Amino acid sequence: MKNRETEPETAVFSDEIINKKAKLEGYMKSLPGEAVMVAFSGGVDSSLLLAAACRSAEGRTVYAATVHTSLHPVQDADVAKRVAGELGARYLEIVIDELQDAGIEDNPPDRCYRCKKFLFTRLKTEAEALGVSAILEGSNADDTRMYRPGIRAVKELGIKSPLMELGLTKREVRALAAQYGISVADRPSAPCLATRFPYGTRLSHERMRQVDEGEQFLRKLGFYNVRLRAHGDTARIEVDREDMGRLLEHAQEAVKRIKEAGFSYVTLDLEGFRSGSMDIGLSSVAGTK
């Protein structure tokens, strides 16, 4: 199933996007030192960075550093390890516990800032031990138009964001990933599971597991964009609006499985899938605040 929101259009394969590809590879070649590290989730943004870094390595070691955490779907680490191997990077897995150590147990509005600050501080320690000269992360130009407080932490710590710096949008990222032949070029975005809960909600490993199990089931039914938002014991499902009829065909099975995951009520959001729906009502929508 195609990604309806970010499927590349013909215009994406213009001279401009070809020029951006050359600039991205040039950016990688210009980095100093004998080793670089990509903060690697296995998603399309960080996979494009990793592919460009590996293609432009010229003898440099490229590390794909994946953070293993309960805040991300369980399958993400497996995908990241596979894609890192496909692209020829040296894979690193770093285990952390943000819930315990990053001060985000109550899901504050600046959760992403605290989490990124904690995560990239840890990556910087690993990078220094390995002699890495630069750490790269996959924020793209579209992220500057959304509520992304983690971008501030990235800037404070001196982490490089090549896709954002070069003005690459999500659609362009997917187009370039397809040109590189990256296996996850059309993989749906999978932000951390804390984004499924209202700000101020007490987070726990068990609640993360419930959401993850529900979303995994819905994806196995063939839905592309899926979010299961947790409001207490109520699960609010978001899928693309054109998929709602098909979801209702599976309503009985979906209700059964999601209740088995730990919810008492299951609802369908009639507005459909939209990224950042939990951010509605926040006073700031600037990605750097």
C-alpha positions in Angstrom: 0.0 0.0 0.0 1.3 3.4 -0.9 1.8 6.2 1.5 -0.9 8.6 0.4 0.6 11.6 2.2 4.2 11.4 1.0 4.1 9.5 -2.2 6.6 11.1 -4.5 5.3 13.2 -7.4 6.9 13.5 -10.8 8.2 17.0 -9.9 10.3 15.4 -7.1 12.6 13.8 -9.8 13.6 17.2 -11.2 17.0 18.8 -11.6 16.5 20.3 -8.1 16.2 17.0 -6.3 19.1 15.6 -8.3 21.1 18.7 -7.2 20.1 18.1 -3.6 21.3 14.5 -3.9 24.7 15.8 -5.0 24.8 18.3 -2.2 23.9 15.7 0.4 26.8 13.4 -0.8 29.1 16.5 -0.9 28.0 17.3 2.6 29.1 13.8 3.8 32.4 14.0 2.0 33.2 17.4 3.6 32.8 16.0 7.2 36.1 15.9 9.1 37.7 12.9 10.7 37.9 9.2 10.0 34.5 8.2 11.5 31.0 9.5 11.6 27.9 8.4 13.5 24.3 8.4 12.3 21.6 8.3 15.0 19.8 5.5 13.3 16.2 4.5 13.8 15.7 2.4 10.6 13.2 5.0 9.3 13.4 6.6 5.9 15.1 9.8 7.1 18.0 8.3 9.0 18.3 5.6 6.3 18.8 8.2 3.7 21.5 9.8 5.8 23.2 6.5 6.4 23.1 5.6 2.7 24.6 8.9 1.7 27.3 8.6 4.4 28.2 5.1 3.4 28.3 6.0 -0.4 30.5 8.9 0.4 32.7 7.2 3.0 35.9 7.0 1.0 37.6 4.9 3.7 35.8 6.5 6.6 34.0 4.3 9.2 30.3 4.9 9.3 28.5 3.9 12.5 24.7 3.3 12.6 23.9 3.9 16.3 20.4 2.6 17.3 19.0 3.4 20.7 17.0 0.5 22.1 14.2 1.8 24.3 10.7 1.0 25.4 9.5 4.2 23.8 9.7 2.8 20.3 7.9 -0.1 18.7 9.6 -3.4 19.4 10.2 -4.2 15.7 12.2 -1.0 15.1 15.5 -2.3 16.4 15.3 -5.4 14.2 14.5 -3.2 11.1 17.4 -0.9 12.0 19.9 -3.7 12.3 18.8 -5.2 9.0 18.9 -1.9 7.1 22.3 -1.0 8.5 23.7 -4.2 7.2 22.1 -3.6 3.8 23.8 -0.2 3.6 27.2 -1.4 4.8 27.4 0.5 8.1 28.8 -0.6 11.4 25.9 -1.3 13.6 25.8 -0.2 17.3 22.9 -0.8 19.7 22.7 1.3 22.8 20.3 0.5 25.5 18.7 3.3 27.5 15.7 3.9 29.7 14.3 7.4 29.2 11.3 6.8 31.5 13.7 6.3 34.4 16.5 8.7 33.5 15.3 11.5 31.3 12.6 13.1 33.5 9.7 12.4 31.2 7.5 10.0 33.4 4.6 12.5 33.4 4.8 13.2 29.6 5.6 17.0 29.9 5.1 19.2 26.8 8.8 19.5 26.4 9.2 15.7 26.6 10.9 15.5 23.2 13.5 18.1 24.3 14.3 16.2 27.5 14.4 12.9 25.7 16.7 14.1 22.8 19.0 15.9 25.3 19.4 12.6 27.2 19.7 10.5 24.1 22.2 12.6 22.2 24.3 13.2 25.4 24.7 9.4 25.6 25.5 9.2 21.9 28.2 11.9 22.3 29.8 9.8 25.0 29.9 6.8 22.7 31.1 8.8 19.8 34.0 10.3 21.8 35.1 6.8 22.8 35.1 5.7 19.2 36.9 8.7 17.8 33.9 9.9 15.9 34.1 13.5 14.6 30.4 14.2 13.8 27.0 12.8 14.8 24.2 13.1 12.3 20.4 13.0 12.9 17.5 12.8 10.5 15.3 15.8 11.0 14.1 17.2 7.7 12.8 20.6 6.5 9.2 19.7 7.2 10.0 19.2 10.9 10.6 23.0 11.2 6.9 23.6 10.5 5.7 21.3 13.3 6.0 21.1 17.1 9.4 19.6 17.5 11.0 20.7 20.8 13.7 18.1 20.3 15.3 20.2 17.6 16.5 22.6 20.3 18.4 19.9 22.1 20.0 18.7 18.9 21.3 22.3 18.2 22.5 22.8 21.8 24.6 19.6 21.6 26.1 20.4 18.2 24.5 17.5 16.4 24.3 17.9 12.6 21.0 17.7 10.7 22.0 17.5 7.0 18.5 17.0 5.6 17.2 20.1 7.4 20.2 22.2 6.5 19.9 21.3 2.9 16.1 21.9 2.8 15.0 18.4 2.0 11.3 17.8 2.6 9.9 14.4 3.6 8.6 13.9 0.0 12.1 14.6 -1.3 13.6 12.3 1.3 11.4 9.4 0.1 12.2 10.1 -3.5 16.0 10.1 -2.9 15.6 6.9 -0.7 13.9 5.2 -3.6 16.7 6.3 -6.0 19.3 4.8 -3.6 17.3 1.6 -3.5 16.8 1.8 0.3 14.4 -1.0 1.4 12.5 1.2 3.8 11.9 4.1 1.3 8.2 3.7 1.7 8.1 2.7 5.4 5.5 4.8 7.4 6.8 7.2 10.0 6.9 5.7 13.5 7.5 8.3 16.2 8.0 7.3 19.8 5.1 5.7 21.6 4.9 8.5 24.1 3.3 10.6 21.4 0.2 8.4 21.7 -0.6 9.8 25.2 -1.9 13.2 26.2 0.6 15.5 27.8 0.5 15.2 31.6 -0.3 11.4 31.4 1.8 9.1 33.6 3.8 6.9 31.2 4.8 3.3 31.9 6.4 0.4 30.1 3.1 -1.5 30.4 1.1 1.3 28.8 3.7 1.5 25.9 3.3 -2.2 25.4 -0.5 -1.9 25.1 -0.3 0.8 22.4 2.4 -1.1 20.5 0.4 -4.3 20.5 -2.7 -2.6 19.2 -0.8 -0.8 16.4 1.0 -3.9 15.4 -2.3 -5.7 15.0 -3.8 -2.9 12.9 -0.7 -2.8 10.6 -1.0 -6.6 10.1 -4.5 -5.9 8.7 -2.8 -3.8 6.0 -3.3 -0.3 7.1 -0.4 2.1 6.3 -0.8 5.2 8.5 -1.9 4.0 12.0 -1.9 5.7 15.4 -3.6 4.3 18.5 -4.0 7.2 20.9 -4.5 6.2 24.5 -6.9 8.3 26.6 -7.1 6.5 29.9 -8.8 3.1 29.2 -10.0 4.4 25.8 -8.1 3.6 22.6 -8.7 6.2 19.8 -7.7 4.8 16.4 -6.5 7.0 13.6 -6.1 5.6 10.1 -6.3 7.4 6.7 -9.9 8.5 6.0 -10.2 6.4 2.9 -9.4 3.4 5.0 -12.1 3.9 7.6 -14.7 1.7 5.7 -12.2 -1.2 5.5 -11.4 -0.8 9.2 -15.1 -1.0 10.1 -15.2 -4.3 8.2 -12.7 -5.6 10.7 -14.3 -3.8 13.7 -15.3 -6.8 15.7 -11.8 -8.3 15.4 -10.1 -5.0 16.1 -12.1 -4.3 19.2 -11.4 -7.8 20.5 -7.6 -7.6 20.0 -7.3 -4.1 21.3 -9.3 -4.9 24.4 -7.0 -7.9 25.0 -4.1 -5.5 24.9 -5.6 -3.8 28.0 -8.2 -1.2 26.8 -11.8 -1.0 27.9 -13.2 1.1 25.0 -12.2 1.4 21.4 -13.2 4.3 19.2 -12.5 5.5 15.6 -11.4 9.1 15.1 -13.5 10.5 12.2 -10.9 13.1 11.4 -8.6 10.3 10.4 -4.8 10.0 10.6 -2.9 13.2 11.3 0.6 13.5 12.6 0.8 15.4 16.0 -2.8 15.2 16.9 -1.9 15.2 20.6 -0.2 18.6 20.1 -3.5 20.4 19.5 -3.9 23.3 22.0 -0.2 23.8 22.8 0.7 27.5 22.8 3.8 26.9 20.8 4.0 25.1 17.4 7.6 26.1 16.6 9.9 23.1 16.3 12.7 24.9 18.1 10.7 25.7 21.2 
